[in-house]
Amino acid sequence: MSDPVIVGVDGAASGLDAVGLAAREAHLRGTALRIVHAFGHAPGHLSAGGPPWSPADHGLESMAHGALARAEERAHAVVPGIEITRSVVAGEALEVLEIESRSASLAVVGSRGLGGFAGLLLGSTAVQLAAHGHCPLMVVRGRPDPAGAVLLAVDGSAAAAEAVEFAFAEAALRKAPLVALHVWNTWSERAYEGPGDPLTAVVADADRLREAEQHLLDETVASWQSVFPQVVVERRLVRSRIRPALIDASREAQLVVVGARGRGGFTGLLLGSVSQALLHHAHCSVTVVRGKE
């Protein structure tokens, strides 16, 4: 059996949705589901030299186990008989899930937990885990039980190579088609660095640029299409603004797969603007796949 799928829960409704999705992903992979709840650090107002802080003393442990029990019920409702382990860990959610991700095949979280502010589109734990986790991160978003293709955001960067492999494997597991979408504009040309509208800016040879971007898309898809011949692939080249085009395409997808940082990212940046935009605004769940460091 491969490494488990882990899911972080805190009792929020979005966390239970994440549990259901994580159960389906574990079932697809033929592996176990691990449900994790993290306690925060001890309250800062405790006096030095006093008795050690314990979650049980504050009723938090029983609350956590109640949340885990509800999560386990949801998982069994979605996938009867699934193997489940569960863990209550003292520590901040990001730290705990980052450690758990080191021995997981996939991490799943809701888009916003109990600690989120009203109106906040995405919880900080999801954003930070996408940047710092050690396995692909799936964030639950959008409509329930979405249908459609797996949507791969293609940018041709070396950092996104693992995202391409993951998208093909996920499409094969789901028996779904794969849409490999590469969005380009005149800012794709490295020689063009001026301000203006990327749709109307003038480049020396737009036709040559379009051909180069088509070649990039074809080259990205070809090697993995031979590995997953059962996956039906649509190669889609679109001239547009990158983030709006991908968000719009997610309306008809069941999952979006994107690399953590693409071709236009700054050196040292752990999570690029395209992946962040999808995490906040996509119309279906999003998986962020970090490249090898």
C-alpha positions as CSV (number, residue, x, y, z in Angstrom):
1,M,0.0,0.0,0.0
2,S,1.3,3.5,-0.8
3,D,1.6,6.4,1.6
4,P,-1.7,7.5,3.1
5,V,-3.8,10.5,2.0
6,I,-3.9,12.9,5.0
7,V,-6.6,15.4,5.7
8,G,-6.6,18.2,8.2
9,V,-9.8,18.9,10.2
10,D,-10.8,21.4,12.8
11,G,-14.6,20.9,13.0
12,A,-15.5,23.3,10.3
13,A,-17.9,22.4,7.5
14,S,-15.3,22.8,4.9
15,G,-13.1,20.4,6.8
16,L,-15.8,17.7,6.5
17,D,-16.0,18.4,2.8
18,A,-12.3,17.9,2.7
19,V,-12.7,14.5,4.5
20,G,-15.1,13.3,1.9
21,L,-12.8,14.3,-1.0
22,A,-9.8,12.8,0.8
23,A,-11.7,9.5,1.3
24,R,-12.4,9.3,-2.4
25,E,-8.8,10.1,-3.3
26,A,-7.5,7.4,-0.8
27,H,-9.9,4.9,-2.4
28,L,-8.7,5.8,-5.9
29,R,-5.1,5.2,-4.8
30,G,-5.9,2.0,-2.9
31,T,-4.4,3.5,0.3
32,A,-5.5,4.5,3.8
33,L,-6.9,7.8,5.0
34,R,-5.2,9.6,7.9
35,I,-7.3,12.3,9.7
36,V,-5.3,14.8,11.6
37,H,-6.3,17.5,14.1
38,A,-3.8,19.9,15.5
39,F,-4.0,21.7,18.9
40,G,-2.6,25.2,19.0
41,H,0.2,26.1,21.5
42,A,-0.6,26.6,25.1
43,P,-2.4,29.9,26.0
44,G,0.1,32.8,26.4
45,H,-1.4,34.1,29.6
46,L,-0.3,31.0,31.7
47,S,2.2,32.0,34.4
48,A,5.7,30.8,34.4
49,G,6.4,28.0,36.8
50,G,2.7,27.0,37.0
51,P,1.4,23.5,36.2
52,P,2.0,22.3,32.7
53,W,-0.7,23.1,30.2
54,S,-2.7,20.2,29.0
55,P,-5.4,20.2,26.3
56,A,-7.5,17.8,28.5
57,D,-7.6,20.4,31.3
58,H,-9.4,22.9,28.9
59,G,-11.8,20.4,27.4
60,L,-10.1,20.7,24.0
61,E,-9.1,17.1,23.8
62,S,-12.6,15.9,24.0
63,M,-13.7,18.5,21.4
64,A,-10.9,17.4,19.1
65,H,-11.9,13.7,19.4
66,G,-15.5,14.7,18.7
67,A,-14.4,16.5,15.5
68,L,-12.4,13.4,14.5
69,A,-15.3,11.1,15.1
70,R,-17.5,13.2,12.9
71,A,-14.8,13.2,10.3
72,E,-14.5,9.5,10.4
73,E,-18.3,9.1,10.0
74,R,-18.2,11.3,6.9
75,A,-15.3,9.3,5.4
76,H,-17.1,6.0,6.0
77,A,-20.3,7.4,4.5
78,V,-18.4,8.4,1.3
79,V,-16.3,5.2,1.1
80,P,-17.7,2.4,3.3
81,G,-14.9,0.2,4.8
82,I,-12.0,2.6,4.1
83,E,-9.0,2.1,6.4
84,I,-8.7,5.1,8.6
85,T,-6.1,6.2,11.2
86,R,-6.6,9.4,13.2
87,S,-4.3,11.6,15.2
88,V,-4.6,14.5,17.7
89,V,-1.3,16.4,17.7
90,A,-0.2,19.3,19.9
91,G,1.2,22.1,17.6
92,E,0.2,24.7,15.1
93,A,-1.8,23.4,12.2
94,L,0.7,24.3,9.5
95,E,3.6,22.8,11.4
96,V,1.7,19.6,12.1
97,L,0.5,19.1,8.6
98,E,3.9,20.0,7.1
99,I,5.4,17.2,9.1
100,E,2.6,14.8,8.3
101,S,3.0,15.6,4.6
102,R,6.5,14.1,4.6
103,S,5.0,10.6,4.7
104,A,1.8,11.2,2.6
105,S,0.9,10.7,-1.0
106,L,-1.5,13.6,-0.9
107,A,-2.7,16.2,1.6
108,V,-6.2,17.6,1.5
109,V,-7.6,20.6,3.3
110,G,-10.7,22.7,3.2
111,S,-10.6,26.2,1.6
112,R,-11.2,27.9,5.0
113,G,-11.3,26.7,8.5
114,L,-12.7,27.8,11.8
115,G,-10.0,30.4,12.2
116,G,-10.8,32.2,9.0
117,F,-12.1,35.8,8.9
118,A,-15.6,36.3,7.5
119,G,-15.3,36.9,3.7
120,L,-11.7,35.5,3.5
121,L,-11.4,33.4,0.4
122,L,-8.8,31.0,1.6
123,G,-7.3,30.1,4.9
124,S,-3.7,30.8,5.7
125,T,-2.9,27.2,6.5
126,A,-3.9,26.1,2.9
127,V,-1.7,28.8,1.3
128,Q,1.3,28.1,3.5
129,L,1.0,24.3,3.2
130,A,0.9,24.7,-0.6
131,A,4.2,26.5,-0.4
132,H,5.9,24.4,2.3
133,G,4.4,20.9,2.1
134,H,6.2,17.8,1.0
135,C,3.5,16.2,-1.1
136,P,0.8,17.5,-3.5
137,L,-1.9,19.6,-1.7
138,M,-5.5,19.4,-2.8
139,V,-7.7,22.3,-1.6
140,V,-11.5,21.8,-1.7
141,R,-13.2,24.5,-3.7
142,G,-16.2,25.1,-5.9
143,R,-19.3,23.1,-6.6
144,P,-20.0,19.8,-4.9
145,D,-19.2,16.6,-6.8
146,P,-17.9,18.4,-9.9
147,A,-17.8,16.6,-13.2
148,G,-15.7,17.2,-16.2
149,A,-12.0,16.9,-17.2
150,V,-8.9,17.3,-15.1
151,L,-7.5,20.7,-16.1
152,L,-3.7,21.0,-16.2
153,A,-2.1,24.5,-16.2
154,V,0.8,24.1,-18.6
155,D,3.7,26.6,-18.4
156,G,6.6,24.6,-19.6
157,S,8.8,25.3,-16.5
158,A,11.0,22.7,-15.0
159,A,9.4,23.3,-11.6
160,A,6.0,22.2,-13.0
161,A,7.2,18.9,-14.4
162,E,5.8,17.0,-11.4
163,A,2.5,18.7,-11.8
164,V,2.2,17.3,-15.4
165,E,2.9,13.8,-14.1
166,F,0.4,14.2,-11.3
167,A,-2.4,15.5,-13.6
168,F,-2.0,12.5,-16.0
169,A,-2.0,10.1,-13.1
170,E,-5.1,11.8,-11.6
171,A,-7.0,11.7,-14.9
172,A,-6.1,8.0,-15.2
173,L,-7.4,7.2,-11.7
174,R,-10.6,9.2,-12.3
175,K,-11.0,7.8,-15.8
176,A,-11.5,11.4,-16.9
177,P,-10.2,13.3,-19.9
178,L,-7.3,15.7,-19.4
179,V,-7.3,19.3,-20.8
180,A,-3.8,20.6,-21.0
181,L,-4.3,24.3,-21.2
182,H,-1.4,26.7,-22.0
183,V,-2.2,30.4,-21.9
184,W,0.1,32.7,-23.7
185,N,0.3,36.4,-24.5
186,T,2.9,38.8,-25.7
187,W,4.4,39.0,-22.3
188,S,5.4,35.4,-22.9
189,E,8.2,36.8,-25.0
190,R,11.2,37.5,-22.8
191,A,12.3,40.4,-25.0
192,Y,9.1,42.2,-24.1
193,E,9.2,43.7,-20.6
194,G,7.3,47.0,-21.1
195,P,4.0,48.0,-19.6
196,G,0.7,47.7,-21.3
197,D,-2.1,45.3,-22.3
198,P,-0.5,41.9,-23.0
199,L,-3.3,41.2,-25.6
200,T,-2.4,44.2,-27.7
201,A,1.3,44.8,-27.1
202,V,3.5,44.6,-30.2
203,V,6.1,41.9,-30.5
204,A,8.5,41.4,-33.4
205,D,6.8,38.2,-34.7
206,A,3.5,37.1,-33.0
207,D,3.2,34.2,-35.3
208,R,6.6,32.9,-34.4
209,L,5.8,33.3,-30.7
210,R,2.5,31.4,-31.2
211,E,4.3,28.6,-32.9
212,A,6.9,28.5,-30.0
213,E,4.1,28.3,-27.4
214,Q,2.4,25.5,-29.3
215,H,5.7,23.6,-29.5
216,L,6.1,24.0,-25.7
217,L,2.6,22.6,-25.1
218,D,3.1,19.7,-27.4
219,E,6.4,18.9,-25.9
220,T,5.1,19.0,-22.4
221,V,2.2,16.6,-23.1
222,A,3.9,14.2,-25.5
223,S,6.2,12.3,-23.1
224,W,3.5,11.7,-20.5
225,Q,0.8,10.8,-23.1
226,S,2.9,7.7,-24.0
227,V,3.1,6.7,-20.3
228,F,-0.7,7.1,-19.9
229,P,-2.1,6.0,-23.3
230,Q,-5.6,5.5,-21.7
231,V,-6.0,9.2,-21.0
232,V,-7.8,11.2,-23.6
233,V,-5.9,14.5,-23.9
234,E,-7.1,17.8,-25.3
235,R,-4.3,20.3,-26.0
236,R,-5.6,23.8,-25.7
237,L,-3.6,26.9,-26.6
238,V,-5.2,30.2,-25.7
239,R,-4.0,33.7,-26.1
240,S,-5.3,35.6,-23.1
241,R,-4.4,36.8,-19.6
242,I,-3.2,33.8,-17.7
243,R,-5.0,33.9,-14.4
244,P,-8.5,34.8,-15.7
245,A,-8.3,32.2,-18.5
246,L,-7.4,29.4,-16.1
247,I,-10.1,30.4,-13.6
248,D,-12.7,30.5,-16.4
249,A,-11.7,27.1,-17.7
250,S,-12.1,25.7,-14.2
251,R,-15.9,26.2,-14.5
252,E,-16.1,23.0,-16.6
253,A,-13.4,21.0,-14.8
254,Q,-13.6,18.6,-11.9
255,L,-10.0,19.4,-10.7
256,V,-7.3,21.9,-11.6
257,V,-3.6,20.8,-11.3
258,V,-0.9,23.5,-11.2
259,G,2.7,23.8,-10.2
260,A,3.6,25.8,-7.1
261,R,5.7,28.2,-9.1
262,G,5.8,28.7,-12.8
263,R,8.0,30.1,-15.5
264,G,7.5,33.7,-14.5
265,G,8.2,33.3,-10.8
266,F,10.9,35.2,-8.9
267,T,13.8,33.2,-7.6
268,G,13.1,31.9,-4.1
269,L,9.3,32.4,-4.4
270,L,7.6,29.3,-3.0
271,L,4.1,29.9,-4.4
272,G,3.5,31.8,-7.6
273,S,0.7,34.2,-8.4
274,V,-1.1,31.8,-10.8
275,S,-1.3,29.0,-8.2
276,Q,-2.4,31.5,-5.6
277,A,-5.1,32.9,-7.9
278,L,-6.5,29.4,-8.6
279,L,-6.5,28.6,-4.9
280,H,-8.6,31.7,-4.2
281,H,-10.9,31.8,-7.2
282,A,-11.1,28.4,-9.0
283,H,-14.6,26.9,-9.5
284,C,-13.5,23.4,-8.6
285,S,-10.9,21.8,-6.3
286,V,-7.2,22.7,-6.9
287,T,-4.1,20.6,-6.5
288,V,-0.8,22.4,-6.1
289,V,2.3,20.2,-6.9
290,R,5.7,21.4,-5.8
291,G,8.7,20.5,-7.9
292,K,11.7,18.8,-6.5
293,E,14.0,21.1,-4.5
